[in-house]
Amino acid sequence: MENTPIGVFDSGVGGLSVLRALRHELPGESFIYFADQAHVPYGPRPLEQVCAFSEAITRYLLGQGAGLIVVACNTASAAALHRLREIFPQTPFVGMEPAVKPAAEHTRSGRVGVLATPATFQGALYASVVERFANGVQLFQNTCPGLVAQIEAGEIESPRTREILDHALGPMLAEGIDTVVLGCTHYPFVIPLIEQITGPGVRVIDPAPAIARQARRLLEGKRDLEADAPGEAAKRTQMITTGAAERLAEVAKKLTGIEANVKGAKWGVDLACQSPSV
């Protein structure tokens, strides 16, 4: 695994919230970020289709030399993480898990809001987390329809984005929640707006720092982790998209400040997948 880049993938720009945390935690590492924007959002798609996309993207990243894969997408983690570990047993994976456990541990009211995609809520991973950690805690769920599209467009402070969040959070606040779990990697980009709506008495849990720490734990002992100066990882970040490369570069800079080389990849040319929808 020596000197191999870390592969990170999502359906779009949401995983950049995880990449941002990874760069902070592992400033000496190189990264390949893959955004499957031809199929964004993954949330409403059938889990088997998301599985197929995830397997193909993993093969592509491994072909680019990635030594560790971060599935920076809650929907893909719920649909495909177990299968990916079976198919690629020699590859370490880090996936997303809704932060229900820390929310349950820290809530004072016993009432927690969860914002996630339909596929995440329907997946076995979410059900397992709730069963294991949410005993005695009341969960209020919302899929925030349209929010991923707003963030993909870089519209993180627009009236429409606020309207979506007001609609999701208003009923939860009326029920007395004191914690909000972000179950989609797109959503950390609107944390400032969420905090405006909820006020200081509600804790918002961003899972990205915990994911970055897990990646560090997997790498420690396998290779020397250099402590480069802040910003060095950004210089060694490559981005790939199945959508418009110029647009990803523009939104990535707006959301994270990363100025990266972005190139395109095409389904059926650079990536092979058995899904009939590709």
PASEBA-1860 file (N, C-alpha, C; in nm, 3 decimals):
! residues 278
1> MENTPIGV> 0.083/-0.122/0.000/0.000/0.000/0.000/0.086/0.127/0.000 ~ 0.218/0.108/0.003/0.309/0.221/0.011/0.289/0.318/-0.105 ~ 0.267/0.447/-0.071/0.256/0.555/-0.169/0.138/0.543/-0.264 ~ 0.044/0.455/-0.237/-0.074/0.445/-0.323/-0.175/0.551/-0.282 ~ -0.247/0.609/-0.379/-0.346/0.711/-0.344/-0.468/0.650/-0.278 ~ -0.543/0.734/-0.211/-0.670/0.695/-0.150/-0.780/0.728/-0.250 ~ -0.861/0.628/-0.284/-0.974/0.650/-0.373/-1.098/0.687/-0.293 ~ -1.171/0.787/-0.340/-1.291/0.836/-0.272/-1.399/0.850/-0.379
9> FDSGVGGL> -1.520/0.794/-0.352/-1.624/0.814/-0.454/-1.761/0.842/-0.395 ~ -1.839/0.912/-0.476/-1.977/0.949/-0.441/-2.053/0.966/-0.571 ~ -2.183/0.984/-0.560/-2.263/1.009/-0.680/-2.238/1.149/-0.736 ~ -2.187/1.239/-0.653/-2.165/1.376/-0.698/-2.066/1.448/-0.609 ~ -2.102/1.571/-0.570/-2.009/1.654/-0.493/-2.019/1.630/-0.343 ~ -2.116/1.552/-0.298/-2.134/1.532/-0.154/-2.011/1.476/-0.086 ~ -1.946/1.379/-0.152/-1.828/1.318/-0.093/-1.712/1.414/-0.075 ~ -1.722/1.533/-0.136/-1.618/1.633/-0.112/-1.613/1.676/0.034
17> SVLRALRH> -1.725/1.662/0.105/-1.724/1.693/0.248/-1.637/1.594/0.323 ~ -1.635/1.468/0.275/-1.547/1.366/0.334/-1.404/1.387/0.288 ~ -1.385/1.419/0.160/-1.251/1.447/0.109/-1.187/1.561/0.187 ~ -1.264/1.663/0.217/-1.213/1.777/0.294/-1.160/1.730/0.429 ~ -1.235/1.643/0.496/-1.191/1.592/0.627/-1.071/1.500/0.611 ~ -1.066/1.421/0.505/-0.953/1.333/0.481/-0.825/1.413/0.458 ~ -0.834/1.519/0.382/-0.716/1.602/0.356/-0.664/1.665/0.484 ~ -0.757/1.700/0.572/-0.717/1.759/0.701/-0.649/1.654/0.789
25> ELPGESFI> -0.705/1.534/0.792/-0.653/1.428/0.878/-0.525/1.366/0.821 ~ -0.515/1.360/0.688/-0.402/1.292/0.622/-0.338/1.386/0.519 ~ -0.275/1.492/0.564/-0.223/1.592/0.470/-0.108/1.543/0.382 ~ -0.047/1.430/0.418/0.062/1.377/0.338/0.020/1.279/0.231 ~ -0.111/1.254/0.218/-0.160/1.152/0.124/-0.208/1.214/-0.007 ~ -0.212/1.130/-0.110/-0.268/1.168/-0.239/-0.409/1.108/-0.252 ~ -0.495/1.175/-0.328/-0.634/1.133/-0.338/-0.681/1.132/-0.483 ~ -0.768/1.036/-0.514/-0.842/1.035/-0.640/-0.990/1.040/-0.603
33> YFADQAHV> -1.057/1.146/-0.643/-1.199/1.161/-0.611/-1.283/1.135/-0.736 ~ -1.379/1.043/-0.724/-1.464/1.006/-0.837/-1.608/1.047/-0.808 ~ -1.665/1.130/-0.898/-1.803/1.174/-0.884/-1.885/1.117/-1.000 ~ -1.980/1.030/-0.970/-2.064/0.970/-1.074/-2.183/1.061/-1.104 ~ -2.154/1.178/-1.158/-2.259/1.278/-1.177/-2.354/1.244/-1.291 ~ -2.319/1.144/-1.372/-2.414/1.098/-1.473/-2.535/1.033/-1.409 ~ -2.520/0.987/-1.283/-2.628/0.915/-1.215/-2.672/0.980/-1.085 ~ -2.627/1.103/-1.059/-2.665/1.168/-0.935/-2.812/1.210/-0.942
41> PYGPRPLE> -2.890/1.195/-0.835/-2.854/1.138/-0.705/-2.875/0.987/-0.701 ~ -2.798/0.920/-0.617/-2.816/0.776/-0.596/-2.937/0.746/-0.508 ~ -2.976/0.840/-0.424/-3.076/0.815/-0.321/-3.204/0.749/-0.368 ~ -3.266/0.795/-0.477/-3.393/0.735/-0.521/-3.375/0.607/-0.603 ~ -3.252/0.568/-0.635/-3.229/0.455/-0.725/-3.242/0.321/-0.651 ~ -3.274/0.213/-0.724/-3.278/0.079/-0.663/-3.140/0.042/-0.608 ~ -3.137/-0.027/-0.495/-3.010/-0.060/-0.431/-2.923/-0.147/-0.522 ~ -2.982/-0.237/-0.598/-2.902/-0.323/-0.687/-2.831/-0.241/-0.794
49> QVCAFSEA> -2.895/-0.137/-0.841/-2.833/-0.051/-0.940/-2.715/0.025/-0.879 ~ -2.735/0.076/-0.758/-2.626/0.146/-0.689/-2.510/0.052/-0.663 ~ -2.540/-0.074/-0.632/-2.436/-0.177/-0.614/-2.353/-0.191/-0.741 ~ -2.420/-0.198/-0.854/-2.349/-0.216/-0.980/-2.259/-0.096/-1.010 ~ -2.312/0.024/-0.988/-2.230/0.143/-1.008/-2.107/0.140/-0.916 ~ -2.130/0.106/-0.790/-2.022/0.109/-0.691/-1.911/0.010/-0.724 ~ -1.950/-0.109/-0.770/-1.850/-0.209/-0.807/-1.766/-0.160/-0.925 ~ -1.832/-0.104/-1.026/-1.759/-0.056/-1.143/-1.664/0.058/-1.108
57> ITRYLLGQ> -1.710/0.150/-1.024/-1.624/0.263/-0.984/-1.506/0.214/-0.902 ~ -1.530/0.117/-0.815/-1.420/0.061/-0.736/-1.316/-0.002/-0.827 ~ -1.360/-0.078/-0.926/-1.264/-0.138/-1.020/-1.183/-0.029/-1.091 ~ -1.251/0.077/-1.127/-1.182/0.188/-1.195/-1.076/0.250/-1.104 ~ -1.113/0.279/-0.979/-1.019/0.341/-0.885/-0.901/0.249/-0.856 ~ -0.927/0.121/-0.842/-0.817/0.026/-0.821/-0.726/0.023/-0.943 ~ -0.785/0.036/-1.060/-0.705/0.042/-1.182/-0.620/0.167/-1.190 ~ -0.661/0.272/-1.119/-0.584/0.395/-1.113/-0.478/0.390/-1.003
65> GAGLIVVA> -0.470/0.276/-0.932/-0.367/0.259/-0.831/-0.409/0.282/-0.688 ~ -0.538/0.306/-0.664/-0.584/0.331/-0.527/-0.557/0.210/-0.438 ~ -0.510/0.236/-0.315/-0.481/0.129/-0.221/-0.583/0.117/-0.110 ~ -0.666/0.219/-0.093/-0.774/0.220/0.006/-0.890/0.294/-0.058 ~ -1.011/0.245/-0.037/-1.130/0.306/-0.096/-1.221/0.359/0.013 ~ -1.257/0.486/0.002/-1.355/0.547/0.092/-1.485/0.563/0.014 ~ -1.588/0.492/0.056/-1.720/0.504/-0.006/-1.788/0.623/0.060 ~ -1.768/0.740/0.001/-1.811/0.866/0.063/-1.954/0.900/0.025
73> CNTASAAA> -2.040/0.801/0.039/-2.180/0.812/0.001/-2.260/0.720/0.091 ~ -2.356/0.774/0.162/-2.436/0.691/0.252/-2.519/0.589/0.175 ~ -2.574/0.630/0.061/-2.655/0.538/-0.018/-2.572/0.423/-0.070 ~ -2.454/0.453/-0.126/-2.367/0.347/-0.178/-2.316/0.257/-0.066 ~ -2.288/0.315/0.050/-2.244/0.234/0.164/-2.353/0.136/0.205 ~ -2.476/0.187/0.213/-2.588/0.102/0.253/-2.613/-0.008/0.150 ~ -2.597/0.024/0.023/-2.629/-0.071/-0.082/-2.517/-0.169/-0.112 ~ -2.392/-0.121/-0.104/-2.283/-0.197/-0.166/-2.164/-0.230/-0.079
81> LHRLREIF> -2.149/-0.170/0.038/-2.024/-0.185/0.112/-1.994/-0.331/0.145 ~ -2.094/-0.404/0.192/-2.072/-0.545/0.226/-2.028/-0.624/0.103 ~ -2.093/-0.600/-0.010/-2.059/-0.671/-0.132/-1.919/-0.633/-0.181 ~ -1.884/-0.507/-0.172/-1.751/-0.464/-0.216/-1.641/-0.534/-0.136 ~ -1.664/-0.548/-0.007/-1.563/-0.616/0.075/-1.551/-0.764/0.039 ~ -1.661/-0.823/-0.006/-1.655/-0.963/-0.050/-1.584/-0.977/-0.184 ~ -1.610/-0.885/-0.277/-1.553/-0.894/-0.410/-1.405/-0.857/-0.411 ~ -1.368/-0.761/-0.325/-1.229/-0.712/-0.321/-1.172/-0.733/-0.181
89> PQTPFVGM> -1.148/-0.859/-0.143/-1.108/-0.887/-0.004/-0.972/-0.832/0.035 ~ -0.887/-0.801/-0.061/-0.754/-0.749/-0.030/-0.754/-0.596/-0.016 ~ -0.866/-0.533/-0.044/-0.873/-0.387/-0.042/-0.942/-0.338/0.085 ~ -0.879/-0.250/0.161/-0.948/-0.193/0.276/-1.051/-0.087/0.232 ~ -1.169/-0.093/0.292/-1.276/0.002/0.261/-1.317/0.077/0.388 ~ -1.353/0.203/0.368/-1.417/0.280/0.474/-1.550/0.328/0.418 ~ -1.658/0.303/0.489/-1.790/0.344/0.442/-1.859/0.436/0.540 ~ -1.970/0.489/0.496/-2.050/0.581/0.577/-2.156/0.503/0.656
97> EPAVKPAA> -2.175/0.543/0.779/-2.280/0.487/0.864/-2.351/0.602/0.933 ~ -2.484/0.609/0.924/-2.555/0.719/0.990/-2.515/0.728/1.137 ~ -2.484/0.849/1.182/-2.428/0.870/1.316/-2.537/0.866/1.424 ~ -2.614/0.758/1.422/-2.721/0.742/1.522/-2.662/0.714/1.660 ~ -2.552/0.638/1.665/-2.493/0.605/1.795/-2.449/0.729/1.872 ~ -2.365/0.818/1.816/-2.328/0.938/1.893/-2.446/1.027/1.924 ~ -2.544/1.029/1.832/-2.663/1.110/1.858/-2.740/1.057/1.978 ~ -2.756/0.925/1.984/-2.827/0.862/2.096/-2.753/0.882/2.228
105> EHTRSGRV> -2.620/0.885/2.221/-2.539/0.901/2.342/-2.544/1.044/2.396 ~ -2.563/1.141/2.308/-2.554/1.280/2.350/-2.688/1.352/2.364 ~ -2.795/1.295/2.308/-2.924/1.365/2.318/-2.970/1.375/2.463 ~ -3.024/1.488/2.496/-3.080/1.510/2.630/-3.232/1.492/2.628 ~ -3.293/1.526/2.516/-3.439/1.517/2.506/-3.485/1.377/2.466 ~ -3.392/1.295/2.413/-3.431/1.163/2.364/-3.499/1.169/2.230 ~ -3.486/1.285/2.162/-3.550/1.304/2.032/-3.445/1.354/1.933 ~ -3.428/1.280/1.824/-3.320/1.305/1.728/-3.379/1.312/1.588
113> GVLATPAT> -3.336/1.409/1.512/-3.374/1.420/1.372/-3.269/1.356/1.283 ~ -3.313/1.287/1.180/-3.220/1.224/1.085/-3.257/1.270/0.944 ~ -3.161/1.329/0.875/-3.179/1.371/0.737/-3.098/1.276/0.648 ~ -3.164/1.207/0.556/-3.095/1.110/0.471/-3.177/1.085/0.346 ~ -3.121/1.006/0.255/-3.190/0.974/0.130/-3.285/0.856/0.150 ~ -3.382/0.837/0.060/-3.472/0.722/0.073/-3.398/0.589/0.078 ~ -3.295/0.573/-0.006/-3.223/0.445/-0.009/-3.151/0.417/0.122 ~ -3.100/0.522/0.186/-3.033/0.503/0.315/-3.133/0.456/0.419
121> FQGALYAS> -3.249/0.519/0.423/-3.350/0.479/0.520/-3.401/0.337/0.495 ~ -3.403/0.296/0.370/-3.455/0.163/0.334/-3.351/0.053/0.352 ~ -3.224/0.090/0.365/-3.117/-0.009/0.368/-3.105/-0.082/0.500 ~ -3.046/-0.201/0.493/-3.028/-0.284/0.612/-2.929/-0.219/0.709 ~ -2.833/-0.142/0.657/-2.733/-0.079/0.743/-2.799/0.018/0.840 ~ -2.888/0.102/0.790/-2.957/0.198/0.877/-3.043/0.124/0.980 ~ -3.116/0.023/0.935/-3.200/-0.054/1.027/-3.116/-0.117/1.137 ~ -2.999/-0.166/1.100/-2.910/-0.229/1.199/-2.860/-0.128/1.301
129> VVERFANG> -2.821/-0.010/1.253/-2.771/0.094/1.343/-2.881/0.137/1.440 ~ -3.002/0.155/1.388/-3.113/0.195/1.474/-3.142/0.088/1.578 ~ -3.142/-0.038/1.536/-3.171/-0.148/1.628/-3.066/-0.156/1.740 ~ -2.941/-0.135/1.703/-2.831/-0.150/1.800/-2.817/-0.031/1.894 ~ -2.843/0.089/1.845/-2.803/0.207/1.923/-2.916/0.304/1.959 ~ -3.034/0.288/1.902/-3.137/0.390/1.923/-3.242/0.349/2.025 ~ -3.213/0.250/2.108/-3.309/0.209/2.211/-3.340/0.326/2.304 ~ -3.468/0.354/2.319/-3.509/0.462/2.408/-3.502/0.600/2.345
137> VQLFQNTC> -3.460/0.607/2.218/-3.451/0.735/2.148/-3.555/0.739/2.037 ~ -3.625/0.851/2.028/-3.726/0.867/1.923/-3.661/0.938/1.804 ~ -3.669/0.875/1.685/-3.607/0.930/1.565/-3.714/0.991/1.474 ~ -3.684/1.107/1.421/-3.771/1.175/1.326/-3.696/1.187/1.194 ~ -3.749/1.130/1.087/-3.677/1.116/0.961/-3.734/1.205/0.852 ~ -3.643/1.254/0.764/-3.689/1.328/0.647/-3.588/1.308/0.535 ~ -3.637/1.292/0.412/-3.551/1.266/0.297/-3.507/1.393/0.224 ~ -3.557/1.509/0.266/-3.516/1.637/0.207/-3.518/1.636/0.055
145> PGLVAQIE> -3.632/1.607/-0.008/-3.638/1.602/-0.155/-3.587/1.731/-0.219 ~ -3.497/1.715/-0.315/-3.443/1.831/-0.386/-3.317/1.890/-0.328 ~ -3.280/1.851/-0.206/-3.164/1.914/-0.142/-3.033/1.875/-0.211 ~ -3.019/1.748/-0.249/-2.896/1.705/-0.317/-2.877/1.785/-0.446 ~ -2.983/1.804/-0.522/-2.973/1.879/-0.648/-2.930/2.023/-0.623 ~ -2.979/2.083/-0.516/-2.939/2.220/-0.482/-2.790/2.227/-0.454 ~ -2.740/2.131/-0.377/-2.599/2.132/-0.339/-2.512/2.099/-0.460 ~ -2.558/2.006/-0.546/-2.485/1.977/-0.670/-2.468/2.104/-0.754
153> AGEIESPR> -2.566/2.191/-0.748/-2.560/2.315/-0.824/-2.482/2.425/-0.752 ~ -2.435/2.395/-0.631/-2.363/2.495/-0.554/-2.453/2.595/-0.485 ~ -2.583/2.565/-0.482/-2.681/2.658/-0.422/-2.698/2.625/-0.274 ~ -2.599/2.659/-0.195/-2.604/2.621/-0.054/-2.668/2.725/0.037 ~ -2.696/2.842/-0.017/-2.757/2.947/0.065/-2.881/3.007/-0.001 ~ -2.932/2.944/-0.103/-3.043/3.003/-0.178/-3.174/2.991/-0.102 ~ -3.273/3.074/-0.137/-3.405/3.062/-0.074/-3.467/2.924/-0.089 ~ -3.447/2.861/-0.205/-3.504/2.727/-0.225/-3.440/2.625/-0.132
161> TREILDHA> -3.309/2.635/-0.112/-3.240/2.544/-0.021/-3.293/2.563/0.121 ~ -3.310/2.687/0.161/-3.364/2.712/0.295/-3.506/2.659/0.308 ~ -3.585/2.674/0.203/-3.723/2.625/0.205/-3.727/2.474/0.228 ~ -3.638/2.400/0.159/-3.631/2.255/0.175/-3.597/2.218/0.319 ~ -3.499/2.288/0.376/-3.456/2.258/0.513/-3.560/2.301/0.615 ~ -3.625/2.414/0.591/-3.733/2.456/0.681/-3.843/2.351/0.686 ~ -3.877/2.298/0.569/-3.984/2.197/0.561/-3.944/2.071/0.634 ~ -3.816/2.034/0.626/-3.769/1.911/0.692/-3.754/1.929/0.842
169> LGPMLAEG> -3.697/2.041/0.882/-3.659/2.060/1.023/-3.770/2.118/1.109 ~ -3.862/2.193/1.047/-3.968/2.256/1.126/-4.047/2.159/1.212 ~ -4.103/2.052/1.152/-4.177/1.954/1.232/-4.090/1.885/1.337 ~ -3.963/1.862/1.306/-3.873/1.798/1.403/-3.851/1.889/1.524 ~ -3.829/2.017/1.496/-3.809/2.112/1.606/-3.935/2.122/1.692 ~ -4.051/2.113/1.627/-4.177/2.117/1.702/-4.190/1.996/1.794 ~ -4.123/1.886/1.759/-4.126/1.765/1.841/-4.019/1.766/1.951 ~ -3.935/1.868/1.951/-3.838/1.882/2.059/-3.703/1.816/2.036
177> IDTVVLGC> -3.663/1.796/1.910/-3.530/1.737/1.887/-3.421/1.830/1.939 ~ -3.311/1.769/1.984/-3.195/1.850/2.023/-3.068/1.807/1.949 ~ -3.085/1.714/1.853/-2.973/1.663/1.775/-3.020/1.634/1.634 ~ -2.935/1.666/1.535/-2.964/1.635/1.396/-2.849/1.552/1.341 ~ -2.883/1.436/1.284/-2.786/1.348/1.219/-2.791/1.372/1.069 ~ -2.675/1.395/1.009/-2.668/1.414/0.864/-2.632/1.280/0.800 ~ -2.730/1.218/0.736/-2.713/1.085/0.679/-2.689/1.087/0.529 ~ -2.636/1.197/0.478/-2.599/1.210/0.337/-2.477/1.300/0.331
185> THYPFVIP> -2.376/1.261/0.254/-2.252/1.338/0.254/-2.267/1.475/0.188 ~ -2.374/1.497/0.113/-2.398/1.631/0.060/-2.434/1.731/0.172 ~ -2.501/1.682/0.274/-2.566/1.773/0.369/-2.471/1.856/0.457 ~ -2.348/1.810/0.487/-2.260/1.897/0.567/-2.232/2.034/0.505 ~ -2.248/2.045/0.373/-2.224/2.174/0.310/-2.329/2.279/0.347 ~ -2.443/2.234/0.401/-2.545/2.330/0.443/-2.558/2.335/0.596 ~ -2.455/2.290/0.667/-2.458/2.298/0.814/-2.482/2.441/0.863 ~ -2.415/2.544/0.807/-2.445/2.680/0.855/-2.592/2.717/0.843
193> LIEQITGP> -2.655/2.675/0.734/-2.797/2.705/0.716/-2.882/2.624/0.813 ~ -2.847/2.498/0.834/-2.918/2.415/0.931/-2.910/2.479/1.070 ~ -2.791/2.525/1.108/-2.773/2.585/1.240/-2.849/2.715/1.254 ~ -2.864/2.789/1.144/-2.948/2.910/1.149/-3.092/2.873/1.182 ~ -3.140/2.764/1.122/-3.279/2.722/1.141/-3.301/2.663/1.279 ~ -3.209/2.578/1.324/-3.230/2.507/1.450/-3.195/2.590/1.572 ~ -3.099/2.682/1.556/-3.054/2.759/1.671/-2.946/2.686/1.748 ~ -2.886/2.753/1.848/-2.769/2.698/1.918/-2.799/2.579/2.008
201> GVRVIDPA> -2.926/2.554/2.039/-2.958/2.445/2.130/-2.964/2.307/2.065 ~ -2.941/2.301/1.934/-2.948/2.174/1.862/-2.809/2.141/1.807 ~ -2.762/2.020/1.838/-2.632/1.976/1.790/-2.648/1.910/1.653 ~ -2.561/1.948/1.559/-2.561/1.890/1.424/-2.438/1.801/1.410 ~ -2.459/1.674/1.377/-2.348/1.578/1.371/-2.305/1.556/1.227 ~ -2.182/1.597/1.197/-2.118/1.573/1.068/-2.030/1.449/1.082 ~ -2.058/1.342/1.007/-1.981/1.218/1.023/-1.843/1.220/0.958 ~ -1.813/1.321/0.876/-1.690/1.319/0.796/-1.563/1.308/0.881
209> PAIARQAR> -1.547/1.382/0.991/-1.423/1.369/1.068/-1.401/1.228/1.122 ~ -1.507/1.158/1.162/-1.492/1.021/1.211/-1.450/0.927/1.099 ~ -1.500/0.951/0.978/-1.460/0.870/0.863/-1.312/0.890/0.833 ~ -1.267/1.014/0.840/-1.125/1.042/0.815/-1.036/0.976/0.920 ~ -1.080/0.976/1.045/-1.000/0.911/1.150/-0.994/0.760/1.128 ~ -1.102/0.701/1.080/-1.101/0.557/1.050/-1.005/0.526/0.936 ~ -1.002/0.611/0.835/-0.907/0.592/0.726/-0.764/0.597/0.777 ~ -0.737/0.690/0.867/-0.602/0.697/0.926/-0.569/0.570/1.003
217> RLLEGKRD> -0.665/0.518/1.079/-0.640/0.395/1.155/-0.606/0.277/1.063 ~ -0.674/0.269/0.950/-0.648/0.160/0.856/-0.510/0.172/0.792 ~ -0.464/0.296/0.773/-0.335/0.317/0.708/-0.218/0.305/0.805 ~ -0.241/0.339/0.930/-0.132/0.332/1.028/-0.085/0.187/1.042 ~ 0.043/0.170/1.043/0.100/0.036/1.052/0.125/-0.028/0.917 ~ 0.057/0.024/0.812/0.077/-0.029/0.677/0.177/0.055/0.599 ~ 0.191/0.182/0.636/0.289/0.268/0.572/0.313/0.390/0.658 ~ 0.421/0.461/0.633/0.450/0.583/0.707/0.359/0.694/0.658
225> LEADAPGE> 0.296/0.763/0.752/0.208/0.873/0.718/0.284/1.003/0.741 ~ 0.314/1.071/0.633/0.390/1.194/0.645/0.299/1.307/0.691 ~ 0.356/1.396/0.771/0.281/1.511/0.822/0.320/1.633/0.740 ~ 0.266/1.643/0.620/0.296/1.757/0.534/0.230/1.883/0.587 ~ 0.274/1.994/0.532/0.214/2.122/0.570/0.070/2.126/0.521 ~ -0.016/2.202/0.590/-0.154/2.214/0.547/-0.162/2.258/0.400 ~ -0.251/2.196/0.326/-0.268/2.232/0.186/-0.193/2.142/0.090 ~ -0.098/2.063/0.141/-0.021/1.977/0.051/-0.108/1.870/-0.014
233> AAKRTQMI> -0.203/1.815/0.061/-0.289/1.711/0.004/-0.371/1.764/-0.113 ~ -0.409/1.892/-0.105/-0.487/1.950/-0.214/-0.408/1.952/-0.344 ~ -0.275/1.965/-0.334/-0.191/1.965/-0.453/-0.183/1.827/-0.516 ~ -0.217/1.724/-0.438/-0.208/1.588/-0.488/-0.346/1.525/-0.497 ~ -0.445/1.606/-0.532/-0.582/1.558/-0.546/-0.625/1.563/-0.691 ~ -0.664/1.448/-0.743/-0.718/1.439/-0.879/-0.867/1.411/-0.869 ~ -0.945/1.472/-0.957/-1.089/1.449/-0.959/-1.132/1.396/-1.094 ~ -1.228/1.306/-1.091/-1.283/1.244/-1.211/-1.434/1.249/-1.201
241> TTGAAERL> -1.501/1.280/-1.310/-1.647/1.284/-1.309/-1.703/1.222/-1.435 ~ -1.820/1.160/-1.420/-1.893/1.111/-1.537/-1.986/1.220/-1.590 ~ -1.978/1.337/-1.529/-2.055/1.453/-1.574/-1.966/1.555/-1.643 ~ -1.990/1.682/-1.615/-1.915/1.790/-1.677/-1.795/1.826/-1.591 ~ -1.675/1.810/-1.646/-1.552/1.831/-1.569/-1.538/1.976/-1.524 ~ -1.566/2.069/-1.611/-1.551/2.211/-1.575/-1.646/2.249/-1.463 ~ -1.766/2.194/-1.468/-1.865/2.226/-1.364/-1.823/2.169/-1.230 ~ -1.770/2.045/-1.228/-1.724/1.988/-1.102/-1.610/2.072/-1.044
249> AEVAKKLT> -1.518/2.115/-1.129/-1.406/2.198/-1.082/-1.458/2.326/-1.019 ~ -1.558/2.386/-1.081/-1.615/2.511/-1.031/-1.683/2.493/-0.896 ~ -1.767/2.388/-0.885/-1.842/2.366/-0.761/-1.747/2.319/-0.649 ~ -1.649/2.236/-0.683/-1.553/2.189/-0.582/-1.477/2.307/-0.521 ~ -1.437/2.400/-0.605/-1.367/2.518/-0.554/-1.458/2.601/-0.464 ~ -1.584/2.614/-0.504/-1.679/2.693/-0.426/-1.707/2.628/-0.290 ~ -1.724/2.496/-0.289/-1.762/2.427/-0.167/-1.645/2.401/-0.073 ~ -1.527/2.374/-0.128/-1.415/2.330/-0.045/-1.288/2.412/-0.062
257> GIEANVKG> -1.281/2.493/-0.165/-1.159/2.568/-0.192/-1.055/2.488/-0.268 ~ -1.084/2.362/-0.300/-0.988/2.278/-0.371/-0.985/2.318/-0.519 ~ -0.865/2.344/-0.569/-0.844/2.365/-0.712/-0.771/2.241/-0.764 ~ -0.844/2.149/-0.824/-0.787/2.021/-0.864/-0.800/2.001/-1.014 ~ -0.713/1.917/-1.065/-0.724/1.873/-1.204/-0.845/1.780/-1.215 ~ -0.941/1.813/-1.300/-1.062/1.732/-1.317/-1.066/1.676/-1.459 ~ -1.087/1.547/-1.470/-1.102/1.487/-1.602/-1.231/1.407/-1.608 ~ -1.275/1.376/-1.729/-1.400/1.304/-1.747/-1.380/1.155/-1.766
265> AKWGVDLA> -1.484/1.078/-1.733/-1.488/0.935/-1.759/-1.627/0.902/-1.812 ~ -1.635/0.806/-1.903/-1.764/0.773/-1.963/-1.803/0.629/-1.933 ~ -1.930/0.611/-1.898/-1.983/0.477/-1.881/-1.987/0.407/-2.016 ~ -1.945/0.280/-2.018/-1.942/0.205/-2.142/-1.812/0.221/-2.218 ~ -1.730/0.320/-2.176/-1.599/0.341/-2.238/-1.489/0.321/-2.134 ~ -1.490/0.406/-2.030/-1.391/0.395/-1.924/-1.438/0.302/-1.812 ~ -1.569/0.289/-1.799/-1.627/0.206/-1.694/-1.723/0.106/-1.754 ~ -1.714/-0.018/-1.710/-1.805/-0.123/-1.756/-1.898/-0.160/-1.643
273> CQSPSV> -2.027/-0.175/-1.674/-2.125/-0.204/-1.570/-2.238/-0.286/-1.632 ~ -2.289/-0.383/-1.554/-2.395/-0.471/-1.604/-2.533/-0.409/-1.593 ~ -2.542/-0.294/-1.524/-2.674/-0.234/-1.506/-2.735/-0.192/-1.640 ~ -2.861/-0.226/-1.665/-2.923/-0.189/-1.793/-2.944/-0.040/-1.809 ~ -2.932/0.035/-1.699/-2.958/0.179/-1.707/-2.834/0.260/-1.743 ~ -2.718/0.196/-1.753/-2.596/0.269/-1.786/-2.593/0.301/-1.934
END
